[in-house]
């Protein structure tokens, strides 16, 4: 099948607004998880978040970091910025394989069930002192998917903490449905274009430090964001996006999907092929 060339960081909101979506949190029904524990499932349902979870050892993440360092150098040489490497699984075989890595998918399938689609891969790289932030937002505001059962795996390429702009969340905010937000323009310093005001009314604020090679997982309805990186250290994370195979994608997004576990209806998810390089 013909593959899309790119998908913007910020999709067209007017187009997404035309999609009739079911927007609510769907608790995990897993009673016998294979990788997680039963109390992890309970915590997921209550908070919309899990982490830190171990995936890659030091040698593996060092090799992945080298891959990203080379990719970033090429991207910057093309005049793009460090946040522009999106839909990376459609362009880079290494990222495609990471999206399908059974160690990551094992965690995800414990939450979503045995039929899983991987559909997104985006590097969020905050350079030292770059001054950019990610304001409080919900991922589902950006995605033409229904129902809202998608999750994000946040893989730490570098160590991530509050000092270098690590992610923070409002635990429990995923149970509030779609939360109203304000929009911001490109010159605001916000990497995205949404800001939820007074987020503390929706949950309990938590920071989510990760060592390189670890992951966290959060619901598409969870409020999260991150402060600018004012340190002298880089903070790069790879977001890998997944949903159950019974989710429907609109606006051509089904072309991004890769069946990573179990079965999928080819009418809903045709299956993106592995890039050559």
C-alpha positions as CSV (number, residue, x, y, z in Angstrom):
1,X,0.0,0.0,0.0
2,X,1.1,3.6,-0.5
3,X,2.4,5.1,2.7
4,X,1.8,8.7,3.9
5,X,4.9,10.9,3.8
6,X,4.3,12.7,7.1
7,X,1.8,13.6,9.7
8,X,2.0,17.0,11.4
9,X,2.8,17.4,15.1
10,X,-0.4,19.4,15.4
11,X,-3.2,18.0,13.2
12,X,-5.9,20.3,11.9
13,X,-8.4,20.8,14.8
14,X,-11.3,21.7,12.5
15,X,-10.9,18.4,10.7
16,X,-10.7,16.4,14.0
17,X,-13.8,18.3,15.2
18,X,-15.8,16.7,12.3
19,X,-15.2,13.2,13.6
20,X,-17.9,11.7,15.8
21,X,-16.0,10.2,18.6
22,X,-16.8,8.3,21.8
23,X,-14.7,10.1,24.4
24,X,-14.4,8.4,27.8
25,X,-11.9,6.3,29.8
26,X,-12.3,2.5,29.3
27,X,-10.8,0.7,32.3
28,X,-8.6,-2.2,31.6
29,X,-10.5,-5.5,32.1
30,X,-7.4,-7.7,32.3
31,X,-7.6,-10.1,35.3
32,X,-4.5,-12.2,34.6
33,X,-1.7,-9.9,33.2
34,X,1.4,-11.5,31.8
35,X,4.0,-8.7,32.3
36,X,2.3,-6.4,34.8
37,X,0.8,-7.2,38.1
38,X,-2.8,-7.1,39.2
39,X,-2.1,-4.1,41.4
40,X,-0.6,-2.4,38.3
41,X,-3.9,-2.8,36.5
42,X,-5.8,-1.3,39.5
43,X,-3.3,1.6,39.6
44,X,-3.7,2.2,35.9
45,X,-7.5,2.3,36.1
46,X,-7.3,4.7,39.1
47,X,-4.5,7.1,37.8
48,X,-4.3,6.6,34.0
49,X,-0.5,6.2,34.4
50,X,2.1,3.5,35.0
51,X,5.9,3.9,35.4
52,X,8.8,3.5,35.6
53,X,8.9,0.2,33.8
54,X,12.1,-1.5,32.7
55,X,12.7,-2.3,29.0
56,X,16.2,-1.7,27.6
57,X,19.5,-2.3,29.4
58,X,22.4,0.1,29.4
59,X,24.0,-1.3,26.3
60,X,20.8,-1.4,24.3
61,X,19.7,2.2,25.2
62,X,23.3,3.5,24.5
63,X,23.0,2.0,21.0
64,X,19.5,3.5,20.5
65,X,20.8,6.9,21.7
66,X,23.6,6.7,19.1
67,X,20.9,6.0,16.4
68,X,19.0,9.0,17.6
69,X,22.1,11.2,17.8
70,X,22.8,10.5,14.1
71,X,19.1,11.1,13.1
72,X,19.0,14.4,15.0
73,X,22.2,15.6,13.4
74,X,20.7,14.9,9.9
75,X,17.4,16.5,10.9
76,X,19.0,19.7,12.1
77,X,21.2,19.8,9.0
78,X,18.0,19.9,7.0
79,X,16.9,23.0,8.8
80,X,14.3,21.2,11.0
81,X,14.1,21.4,14.8
82,X,14.5,18.7,17.4
83,X,10.7,18.2,17.8
84,X,10.0,17.5,14.1
85,X,10.8,13.8,13.9
86,X,7.3,12.4,13.9
87,X,5.7,9.3,12.4
88,X,9.2,7.9,12.6
89,X,8.1,4.3,12.3
90,X,7.1,5.0,8.7
91,X,10.5,6.3,7.8
92,X,13.0,4.4,9.9
93,X,13.2,0.6,10.2
94,X,14.9,0.9,13.6
95,X,11.9,2.8,15.1
96,X,9.4,0.4,13.3
97,X,11.1,-2.5,15.1
98,X,11.0,-0.7,18.5
99,X,7.2,-0.1,18.0
100,X,6.9,-3.9,17.6
101,X,9.3,-4.8,20.4
102,X,7.6,-7.6,22.4
103,X,8.9,-6.3,25.7
104,X,7.0,-3.0,25.2
105,X,4.0,-4.6,23.6
106,X,3.7,-7.1,26.5
107,X,3.1,-4.2,28.8
108,X,0.6,-2.5,26.5
109,X,-1.4,-5.7,25.8
110,X,-1.8,-6.3,29.5
111,X,-3.7,-3.0,29.5
112,X,-5.4,-3.0,26.0
113,X,-6.0,-6.7,25.3
114,X,-4.5,-9.2,22.9
115,X,-5.3,-7.3,19.6
116,X,-3.1,-4.3,19.5
117,X,-2.2,-1.7,16.8
118,X,1.0,0.5,17.0
119,X,0.3,3.7,15.1
120,X,2.7,6.5,16.2
121,X,6.3,7.2,17.0
122,X,7.5,10.8,17.7
123,X,10.7,12.0,19.2
124,X,10.3,14.8,21.7
125,X,13.8,16.2,22.2
126,X,14.4,19.2,24.5
127,X,17.9,20.5,23.8
128,X,19.7,22.1,26.8
129,X,18.3,25.5,27.6
130,X,15.9,25.5,24.6
131,X,13.2,27.3,26.6
132,X,10.3,25.4,25.1
133,X,7.6,23.7,27.2
134,X,4.7,21.4,26.7
135,X,1.6,22.9,28.3
136,X,-1.0,20.8,30.1
137,X,-3.0,18.8,27.5
138,X,-4.7,15.6,26.7
139,X,-3.5,13.5,23.8
140,X,-7.0,12.6,22.6
141,X,-7.5,16.2,21.6
142,X,-5.1,15.7,18.7
143,X,-6.1,12.3,17.5
144,X,-9.0,11.4,15.1
145,X,-9.5,8.0,16.8
146,X,-12.7,6.5,18.4
147,X,-13.3,5.3,21.0
148,X,-10.6,6.9,23.1
149,X,-8.7,3.8,24.1
150,X,-5.2,4.8,22.9
151,X,-2.1,4.9,25.1
152,X,1.3,6.5,24.9
153,X,4.5,4.7,25.8
154,X,7.2,7.3,26.7
155,X,10.6,5.8,26.3
156,X,13.5,7.7,27.9
157,X,16.3,8.0,25.4
158,X,18.1,10.2,28.0
159,X,17.6,10.3,31.7
160,X,14.5,12.5,32.3
161,X,13.8,14.4,35.5
162,X,12.3,17.8,36.6
163,X,15.7,19.5,36.1
164,X,15.8,18.8,32.4
165,X,12.1,19.2,31.6
166,X,10.8,15.8,32.5
167,X,7.1,15.0,32.1
168,X,4.5,15.7,34.9
169,X,1.0,14.4,35.1
170,X,-2.3,15.0,37.0
171,X,-3.1,11.5,38.2
172,X,-6.8,10.7,38.0
173,X,-7.5,13.4,35.4
174,X,-8.2,10.7,32.8
175,X,-11.7,10.2,34.2
176,X,-12.9,13.7,33.4
177,X,-13.7,13.2,29.7
178,X,-12.5,15.8,27.2
179,X,-11.4,18.9,29.2
180,X,-11.8,22.4,27.8
181,X,-8.5,24.1,26.7
182,X,-7.2,27.4,25.4
183,X,-5.2,27.7,22.3
184,X,-1.7,29.2,21.9
185,X,0.2,30.5,18.9
186,X,3.5,29.3,17.6
187,X,5.4,32.1,19.3
188,X,4.2,31.2,22.8
189,X,7.0,28.8,23.6
190,X,4.6,25.9,23.8
191,X,5.6,22.9,21.7
192,X,2.0,22.1,21.1
193,X,-0.9,24.5,20.8
194,X,-3.2,23.7,23.8
195,X,-3.2,24.8,27.4
196,X,-5.6,23.4,30.1
197,X,-6.1,26.1,32.7
198,X,-6.2,25.3,36.4
199,X,-5.4,21.6,35.9
200,X,-5.1,20.9,39.7
201,X,-8.9,20.7,39.8
202,X,-8.7,17.5,37.8
203,X,-6.2,15.3,39.6
204,X,-3.1,15.0,41.8
205,X,0.1,16.5,40.3
206,X,3.0,14.0,40.0
207,X,6.4,14.1,38.4
208,X,7.5,11.0,36.5
209,X,11.3,10.7,36.4
210,X,12.7,7.9,34.2
211,X,16.2,6.5,33.7
212,X,17.3,6.0,30.1
213,X,15.9,2.7,28.9
214,X,12.8,2.9,31.1
215,X,9.2,3.6,29.9
216,X,6.1,5.1,31.3
217,X,2.6,4.5,29.9
218,X,-0.3,7.0,30.0
219,X,-3.9,7.2,28.8
220,X,-4.9,9.4,25.9
221,X,-7.2,11.3,28.4
222,X,-4.5,12.0,31.0
223,X,-3.5,15.6,31.6
224,X,0.2,15.9,31.2
225,X,2.9,18.4,30.3
226,X,6.5,19.4,30.9
227,X,8.5,22.6,31.8
228,X,11.3,24.0,29.8
229,X,14.7,22.3,29.9
230,X,16.8,24.9,31.7
231,X,19.6,22.5,32.4
232,X,22.8,21.7,30.5
233,X,21.5,18.2,29.7
234,X,19.5,17.1,26.8
235,X,16.1,15.4,27.4
236,X,14.9,13.1,24.6
237,X,12.0,10.7,24.8
238,X,10.4,8.6,22.1
239,X,6.6,8.4,22.3
240,X,5.2,5.2,20.9
241,X,1.4,5.2,20.4
242,X,-0.9,2.2,20.6
243,X,-4.6,1.3,20.6
244,X,-6.8,-1.8,20.6
245,X,-7.6,-3.1,17.1
246,X,-11.3,-2.3,17.5
247,X,-10.5,1.5,17.5
248,X,-11.4,3.3,14.2
249,X,-9.1,5.9,12.8
250,X,-10.2,8.7,10.5
251,X,-8.6,11.4,8.3
252,X,-6.2,8.8,6.8
253,X,-4.6,7.9,10.1
254,X,-5.3,4.2,9.6
255,X,-2.4,4.2,7.1
256,X,0.0,4.7,10.1
257,X,-1.1,1.5,11.9
258,X,1.0,-1.6,12.4
259,X,-0.6,-4.7,13.9
260,X,1.8,-5.5,16.7
261,X,-0.2,-8.2,18.6
262,X,-3.0,-10.5,17.7
263,X,-5.4,-9.8,14.8
264,X,-6.7,-6.7,13.1
265,X,-9.5,-6.0,10.5
266,X,-7.7,-4.9,7.3
267,X,-10.6,-2.5,6.6
268,X,-9.8,-0.6,9.8
269,X,-6.0,-1.1,9.9
270,X,-4.5,-2.1,6.5
271,X,-1.0,-2.4,8.0
272,X,1.9,0.0,7.3
273,X,5.0,-1.9,6.0
274,X,8.5,-1.8,7.4
275,X,10.7,0.9,5.9
276,X,13.7,-0.2,3.9
277,X,16.2,1.6,6.1
